[in-house]
Amino acid sequence: MKIVGFIEAPTEFFREHLADGGLSGTRYTKNDYDHIIIQSDFDIRLLQTSYFCHALLSRAVMKRLLWLDVAKGLAILVVVYFHFFRTYFEHGILPPADWNSFAASAATILKYIWVKLSGLGFHAVGVFIILSGWALMQSTSSRAAKGPMSWTAWYRARFLRLYPMYWVAHLVYLTSPFVARFEQIDSRILLSLLGLRFVNISANFYYLNAAWWYFSMLIQFYLIFPLLFWAARRLGPWTFVLIASAIGFFARYLMLVVYPQNGMWILGGFAICRLPEFALGMAAGMWCGQSPRHAERFLLGGAGLVTGLLLYPAALRLYYNGYTYIFVDFAAGACCFLVIIGLAGIISRFPRPAKVIGLVGVFSYGIYLVHQPYVIWLGLRIREQPIWMFLLIVVATLSMLSAWGILLEKGTTSIVNKLVPSKKKLSA
């Protein structure tokens, strides 16, 4: 048999499986995109005699998966930058506009654009909610395809994935230098450690580290996920997202208009208020699994990026009315999602930056949990610095916080894997 014929047949076989989601078990290792572990009904041993064919397959799989981690990496970098910017520029005022020359006019315009775009950084949190729904749907679907689901084992795995790093973030906050501490340690820390920050929400939701509100929302979604998973598979992706969005919008209507509540409930204290974004992520994950070519052509081919940019101004208009505010988190998050996914598709074509940003995305959970007290502490101390100096400090700070978050999460996962016996090791 000619080697060319041997290479072409498996390549075509796997290309078909890549198109219909057949390699649902494919994943990256925690810290390296050069090696990919493949789980499939196809006998991989048939390919081991051909290094070229293995490399060809690895590149195809890598192309499919890396952009999701790049998107998470971009999202966490935007969130960290936004919190840094808000602290640095909280009371900042741009210098008076200067239109006396072309260079001065360009500088004035660029500064105005910089302030406006930086102020939109919090929309990346909505992207995280969407990507959380996506990742959870895909991983659970992959598990369900192998046999009956054990939801007890599923909850155990989710607990071990979420809580240890969350507790480590508390320990880091309490012991680390160079963090902003505005509140005393008191009995509220017990609720914080449990993740129940929605209990007595006005006193606990932002306690110690405001970014931890996201954790309390996430555990609510995990609690109801078996029901969401059943509904999504029974109804199909788009019917499911329509019904879930209607439920979420109705909850927001009640809490914003009929019985006005503390805005913390809308932000995520009551997770149903963010169900539209989470359900959109679940539906997108199902769509990408069922029709990966169509999904990737739209999301990565430029159409999604252009759609997000064109619809963004309309989404921002929803902030100006009490009734339209019901839909603003979903609309802004979806537009930001399309933009970030589109940019991730572009970056993924360049191996080196894609690997770096993708690595940040793999460990985005740890980075998110520890970043905010550091950037607040530093931001308060550099307010007198010019904008160009702030941007240089941003680059260094993002690099250091990314490395710190990666180190913490990787170490925590390693310790948990050693302490808790399990057939399947935790991964970031």
ChimeraX attribute file (.defattr): number of C-alpha atoms within 10 A of each C-alpha:
attribute: neighborCount
match mode: 1-to-1
recipient: residues
	/A:1	5
	/A:2	6
	/A:3	9
	/A:4	9
	/A:5	9
	/A:6	15
	/A:7	17
	/A:8	11
	/A:9	11
	/A:10	18
	/A:11	17
	/A:12	11
	/A:13	11
	/A:14	17
	/A:15	16
	/A:16	12
	/A:17	15
	/A:18	20
	/A:19	17
	/A:20	16
	/A:21	19
	/A:22	19
	/A:23	19
	/A:24	19
	/A:25	18
	/A:26	18
	/A:27	17
	/A:28	19
	/A:29	14
	/A:30	13
	/A:31	17
	/A:32	12
	/A:33	20
	/A:34	12
	/A:35	13
	/A:36	17
	/A:37	10
	/A:38	16
	/A:39	14
	/A:40	12
	/A:41	9
	/A:42	14
	/A:43	9
	/A:44	12
	/A:45	8
	/A:46	10
	/A:47	16
	/A:48	11
	/A:49	10
	/A:50	14
	/A:51	11
	/A:52	12
	/A:53	19
	/A:54	17
	/A:55	14
	/A:56	14
	/A:57	19
	/A:58	18
	/A:59	14
	/A:60	15
	/A:61	20
	/A:62	19
	/A:63	14
	/A:64	18
	/A:65	16
	/A:66	26
	/A:67	27
	/A:68	22
	/A:69	26
	/A:70	29
	/A:71	31
	/A:72	28
	/A:73	25
	/A:74	22
	/A:75	29
	/A:76	28
	/A:77	23
	/A:78	21
	/A:79	23
	/A:80	24
	/A:81	22
	/A:82	22
	/A:83	22
	/A:84	27
	/A:85	22
	/A:86	18
	/A:87	19
	/A:88	23
	/A:89	18
	/A:90	12
	/A:91	8
	/A:92	11
	/A:93	8
	/A:94	11
	/A:95	8
	/A:96	7
	/A:97	13
	/A:98	14
	/A:99	13
	/A:100	8
	/A:101	9
	/A:102	10
	/A:103	11
	/A:104	13
	/A:105	14
	/A:106	13
	/A:107	15
	/A:108	18
	/A:109	14
	/A:110	12
	/A:111	16
	/A:112	14
	/A:113	12
	/A:114	11
	/A:115	14
	/A:116	11
	/A:117	11
	/A:118	18
	/A:119	14
	/A:120	15
	/A:121	21
	/A:122	19
	/A:123	22
	/A:124	26
	/A:125	19
	/A:126	23
	/A:127	30
	/A:128	24
	/A:129	24
	/A:130	27
	/A:131	25
	/A:132	21
	/A:133	25
	/A:134	23
	/A:135	16
	/A:136	19
	/A:137	26
	/A:138	22
	/A:139	13
	/A:140	15
	/A:141	19
	/A:142	18
	/A:143	16
	/A:144	12
	/A:145	11
	/A:146	9
	/A:147	8
	/A:148	8
	/A:149	14
	/A:150	10
	/A:151	10
	/A:152	9
	/A:153	10
	/A:154	14
	/A:155	15
	/A:156	10
	/A:157	15
	/A:158	15
	/A:159	13
	/A:160	15
	/A:161	18
	/A:162	15
	/A:163	16
	/A:164	16
	/A:165	22
	/A:166	23
	/A:167	17
	/A:168	17
	/A:169	23
	/A:170	20
	/A:171	12
	/A:172	15
	/A:173	22
	/A:174	13
	/A:175	9
	/A:176	11
	/A:177	10
	/A:178	13
	/A:179	19
	/A:180	18
	/A:181	15
	/A:182	10
	/A:183	9
	/A:184	10
	/A:185	12
	/A:186	7
	/A:187	8
	/A:188	17
	/A:189	17
	/A:190	12
	/A:191	16
	/A:192	25
	/A:193	14
	/A:194	13
	/A:195	24
	/A:196	22
	/A:197	26
	/A:198	21
	/A:199	15
	/A:200	11
	/A:201	16
	/A:202	14
	/A:203	11
	/A:204	19
	/A:205	26
	/A:206	17
	/A:207	21
	/A:208	21
	/A:209	21
	/A:210	13
	/A:211	18
	/A:212	22
	/A:213	23
	/A:214	22
	/A:215	22
	/A:216	21
	/A:217	24
	/A:218	19
	/A:219	18
	/A:220	17
	/A:221	21
	/A:222	17
	/A:223	11
	/A:224	12
	/A:225	17
	/A:226	16
	/A:227	10
	/A:228	20
	/A:229	17
	/A:230	10
	/A:231	17
	/A:232	22
	/A:233	14
	/A:234	11
	/A:235	12
	/A:236	13
	/A:237	21
	/A:238	17
	/A:239	14
	/A:240	21
	/A:241	24
	/A:242	15
	/A:243	16
	/A:244	23
	/A:245	23
	/A:246	14
	/A:247	16
	/A:248	22
	/A:249	21
	/A:250	15
	/A:251	20
	/A:252	26
	/A:253	21
	/A:254	13
	/A:255	19
	/A:256	19
	/A:257	12
	/A:258	10
	/A:259	9
	/A:260	11
	/A:261	13
	/A:262	12
	/A:263	12
	/A:264	15
	/A:265	21
	/A:266	20
	/A:267	16
	/A:268	21
	/A:269	25
	/A:270	19
	/A:271	22
	/A:272	24
	/A:273	26
	/A:274	27
	/A:275	26
	/A:276	28
	/A:277	30
	/A:278	31
	/A:279	29
	/A:280	25
	/A:281	28
	/A:282	28
	/A:283	26
	/A:284	23
	/A:285	26
	/A:286	23
	/A:287	19
	/A:288	20
	/A:289	22
	/A:290	16
	/A:291	15
	/A:292	18
	/A:293	17
	/A:294	14
	/A:295	18
	/A:296	19
	/A:297	12
	/A:298	17
	/A:299	24
	/A:300	22
	/A:301	15
	/A:302	19
	/A:303	14
	/A:304	23
	/A:305	23
	/A:306	17
	/A:307	16
	/A:308	24
	/A:309	14
	/A:310	12
	/A:311	15
	/A:312	19
	/A:313	12
	/A:314	14
	/A:315	22
	/A:316	16
	/A:317	13
	/A:318	18
	/A:319	16
	/A:320	10
	/A:321	10
	/A:322	12
	/A:323	14
	/A:324	13
	/A:325	20
	/A:326	24
	/A:327	19
	/A:328	19
	/A:329	23
	/A:330	26
	/A:331	23
	/A:332	27
	/A:333	25
	/A:334	25
	/A:335	29
	/A:336	27
	/A:337	29
	/A:338	25
	/A:339	25
	/A:340	27
	/A:341	28
	/A:342	26
	/A:343	20
	/A:344	27
	/A:345	25
	/A:346	16
	/A:347	20
	/A:348	26
	/A:349	13
	/A:350	10
	/A:351	11
	/A:352	11
	/A:353	13
	/A:354	23
	/A:355	21
	/A:356	15
	/A:357	24
	/A:358	28
	/A:359	23
	/A:360	28
	/A:361	27
	/A:362	25
	/A:363	26
	/A:364	24
	/A:365	22
	/A:366	27
	/A:367	27
	/A:368	20
	/A:369	25
	/A:370	27
	/A:371	27
	/A:372	24
	/A:373	23
	/A:374	21
	/A:375	27
	/A:376	20
	/A:377	18
	/A:378	18
	/A:379	23
	/A:380	16
	/A:381	12
	/A:382	15
	/A:383	17
	/A:384	13
	/A:385	12
	/A:386	9
	/A:387	14
	/A:388	9
	/A:389	11
	/A:390	18
	/A:391	14
	/A:392	10
	/A:393	16
	/A:394	18
	/A:395	11
	/A:396	11
	/A:397	19
	/A:398	20
	/A:399	13
	/A:400	12
	/A:401	21
	/A:402	27
	/A:403	15
	/A:404	16
	/A:405	22
	/A:406	23
	/A:407	14
	/A:408	20
	/A:409	25
	/A:410	18
	/A:411	13
	/A:412	20
	/A:413	19
	/A:414	15
	/A:415	12
	/A:416	17
	/A:417	17
	/A:418	11
	/A:419	9
	/A:420	11
	/A:421	9
	/A:422	11
	/A:423	7
	/A:424	8
	/A:425	13
	/A:426	16
	/A:427	16
	/A:428	18
